[in-house]
Amino acid sequence: MTVEVLRYAAFTENGRGGNPAGVVLDANCLTDAQMLAIAQAIGYSETAFVLPVDGSSHLGLRFFSPRAEVAFCGHATIATAVALAERKGADKLLFSTRAGHVEVTTPVEEGQLVATLTSPPTHTRPVDAAVLAQVLAVLAWSESDLDPAYPAHVAYAGNEHLLLAARSPARLTNLSYDFSALSELMAEHQWTTVCLFRFMADSELEVRNAFPPGGVVEDPATGAAAGALGGYLRDLGLVATPARLVLHQGQHVGAPSRLVVNIDSDTRRVRVSGTAAPLAISPYDELDLP
């Protein structure tokens, strides 16, 4: 039996860059072990698997990194929605994920499919001072490197992300950390990424996401973290709502990415938009999978 795995880059900028994801549009017959093995064979930070949901019009969507299943992945959701829209036409999709229902729209804008996911309900909380000190030591940052206008928080939009605001462009540019130490610390606190950001202008941010749980130093584009960041900014009154923010990510790893975050005042959900471009189509032989 052969499983077709699509490869897409999500949150591309002018058709380039973005974050690669594997997409399996028909995972109905795959076991958990087979999905994990496919994710390992593809080697991207996430591969998404679409499954039917009995008696429902929505679709199941599961996400596997090469290490384990994760509850939610923004860029793989965007990639999946665009892949489905290209084959079935632009539409509204409702995915059932481990983090809850996620709605995605795929309108055509200026001749291009743009996928917009509505995040699970967001929430945020301050990070413990002792834990923050540990993180700063691992990152080789000091408290003076943090922008006091944006308190360090752990924010959720399908999974948890530690949010740290850099005081200066140089601090964000010079990112070098102890990979093993940060990986252990993130596993202890169950953070998906450490999201480092700074405002470049009123509505534009530069973002970097450390992602040891995905086996990489840095993630090129992180939809779930973008949603968490939007919820954090709204909850702490750090942006006037409604707000439309443009996040620039991935340029430091050669994959410039663009994520658009829309924040409303009357809902705890955040909308994250982006494009996706196909990279390749490759069959994967599952006969030897467990």
TADAKA-V743486 format. One record per residue. N is the residue number from 0. SS is DSSP state (helix for helix, strand for strand, loop for the rest). PSI is psi in whole degrees, -180 to 180 (999 if undefined). OMEGA is omega in whole degrees, -180 to 180 (NA if undefined). Layout:
n=<N	N>
ss=<SS	SS>
psi=<PSI	PSI>
omega=<OMEGA	OMEGA>
//
This chain:
n=<0	1	2	3	4	5	6	7	8	9	10	11	12	13	14	15	16	17	18	19	20	21	22	23	24	25	26	27	28	29	30	31	32	33	34	35	36	37	38	39	40	41	42	43	44	45	46	47	48	49	50	51	52	53	54	55	56	57	58	59	60	61	62	63	64	65	66	67	68	69	70	71	72	73	74	75	76	77	78	79	80	81	82	83	84	85	86	87	88	89	90	91	92	93	94	95	96	97	98	99	100	101	102	103	104	105	106	107	108	109	110	111	112	113	114	115	116	117	118	119	120	121	122	123	124	125	126	127	128	129	130	131	132	133	134	135	136	137	138	139	140	141	142	143	144	145	146	147	148	149	150	151	152	153	154	155	156	157	158	159	160	161	162	163	164	165	166	167	168	169	170	171	172	173	174	175	176	177	178	179	180	181	182	183	184	185	186	187	188	189	190	191	192	193	194	195	196	197	198	199	200	201	202	203	204	205	206	207	208	209	210	211	212	213	214	215	216	217	218	219	220	221	222	223	224	225	226	227	228	229	230	231	232	233	234	235	236	237	238	239	240	241	242	243	244	245	246	247	248	249	250	251	252	253	254	255	256	257	258	259	260	261	262	263	264	265	266	267	268	269	270	271	272	273	274	275	276	277	278	279	280	281	282	283	284	285	286	287	288	289>
ss=<loop	strand	strand	strand	strand	strand	strand	strand	strand	strand	loop	strand	strand	loop	loop	strand	loop	loop	strand	strand	strand	strand	strand	strand	loop	loop	loop	loop	loop	loop	loop	helix	helix	helix	helix	helix	helix	helix	helix	helix	helix	helix	loop	loop	loop	loop	strand	strand	strand	strand	strand	strand	loop	loop	loop	loop	loop	loop	strand	strand	strand	strand	strand	strand	loop	loop	loop	loop	strand	strand	loop	loop	loop	helix	helix	helix	helix	helix	helix	helix	helix	helix	helix	helix	helix	helix	helix	helix	loop	loop	loop	strand	strand	strand	strand	strand	strand	loop	loop	strand	strand	strand	strand	strand	strand	strand	strand	strand	strand	loop	loop	strand	strand	strand	strand	strand	strand	strand	loop	loop	loop	loop	strand	strand	strand	strand	loop	loop	helix	helix	helix	helix	helix	helix	helix	helix	helix	helix	helix	loop	loop	loop	helix	helix	helix	strand	loop	loop	loop	loop	loop	loop	strand	strand	strand	strand	loop	loop	loop	strand	strand	strand	strand	strand	strand	strand	loop	loop	helix	helix	helix	helix	helix	loop	loop	loop	loop	loop	helix	helix	helix	helix	helix	helix	helix	helix	helix	helix	helix	loop	loop	loop	strand	strand	strand	strand	strand	strand	strand	strand	strand	loop	loop	strand	strand	strand	strand	strand	strand	strand	strand	helix	helix	helix	loop	strand	strand	strand	strand	loop	loop	loop	helix	helix	helix	helix	helix	helix	helix	helix	helix	helix	helix	helix	helix	loop	loop	loop	loop	loop	loop	loop	strand	strand	strand	strand	strand	strand	strand	loop	helix	helix	helix	loop	loop	loop	strand	strand	strand	strand	strand	strand	strand	loop	loop	loop	loop	loop	loop	strand	strand	strand	strand	strand	loop	strand	strand	strand	strand	strand	strand	strand	strand	strand	strand	loop	loop	loop	loop	loop>
psi=<136	134	128	122	119	149	122	149	123	150	41	158	114	39	4	168	-141	179	119	143	145	147	124	111	-15	91	19	-34	6	140	168	-43	-37	-40	-43	-42	-38	-44	-39	-40	-38	-43	1	167	-31	145	135	144	124	131	147	154	119	130	21	155	-11	172	144	144	120	152	132	130	173	-10	-35	170	143	155	-37	145	119	-47	-34	-29	-45	-45	-43	-43	-42	-42	-43	-42	-37	-29	-28	-1	154	138	173	131	146	115	140	115	172	-19	2	-173	137	119	139	131	151	63	160	122	120	43	9	139	131	121	135	116	144	117	161	161	134	156	164	154	151	147	143	139	-39	-38	-41	-42	-38	-44	-46	-38	-41	-38	-11	36	162	169	-29	-15	-13	143	114	-14	-17	93	147	127	161	119	150	136	55	-32	173	144	135	128	124	128	127	138	-31	156	-38	-39	-39	-33	-40	77	116	124	166	103	-48	-42	-43	-38	-45	-41	-41	-38	-40	-39	0	43	141	-45	163	112	115	129	162	148	126	-32	-176	-36	14	135	148	134	141	138	110	132	55	-35	-24	3	11	153	-39	137	134	-31	127	97	-41	-40	-36	-42	-42	-41	-41	-43	-41	-48	-37	-49	-33	5	32	-9	149	130	150	149	147	116	145	122	129	121	159	-11	-26	-14	19	21	69	133	154	122	132	126	122	127	123	160	-15	17	153	1	156	142	131	126	151	171	171	144	135	139	-44	166	124	125	148	122	119	7	-33	7	151	999>
omega=<-179	178	178	178	176	177	179	168	-177	-178	178	176	-176	176	-178	178	180	-177	-177	176	170	179	173	-174	178	-179	-172	-174	-176	173	177	-179	179	178	178	-180	177	178	178	-179	178	173	176	-180	177	167	-178	-178	-178	180	174	175	-175	175	-177	178	-180	-175	172	179	180	-174	177	166	176	-178	-173	173	176	-174	-174	177	-176	-174	177	175	178	180	-179	-179	179	179	178	-179	179	-177	-174	-179	180	-174	171	-178	174	-179	172	-179	177	178	-178	-180	179	179	178	173	-177	178	173	180	-179	176	-177	175	175	-180	178	176	173	-171	164	178	-176	169	-175	180	178	175	179	-175	-179	178	178	179	177	-179	-179	179	180	179	-173	173	171	179	179	176	-178	176	-176	179	-176	-175	177	-178	166	-175	-175	170	-175	168	-171	-180	172	-178	178	-180	179	-180	-173	175	-178	-179	180	-180	-175	-178	176	-175	177	-173	-177	-179	179	178	180	-180	180	177	179	-176	177	172	178	174	164	-173	-179	-173	170	175	175	179	-176	-175	180	-178	167	-174	169	-179	173	-170	175	179	177	179	-180	179	-175	178	-177	-179	-170	-176	-179	177	177	177	179	179	178	178	178	-179	177	-174	-180	178	-177	171	175	-180	-1	-178	173	-177	175	-180	177	-175	171	-176	-179	179	176	-180	-177	-174	-178	178	178	-177	176	-175	176	-179	-172	179	178	179	-179	179	-179	-174	174	177	176	-178	178	178	-179	172	-176	174	178	-177	-176	-174	-176	-180	177	NA>
//
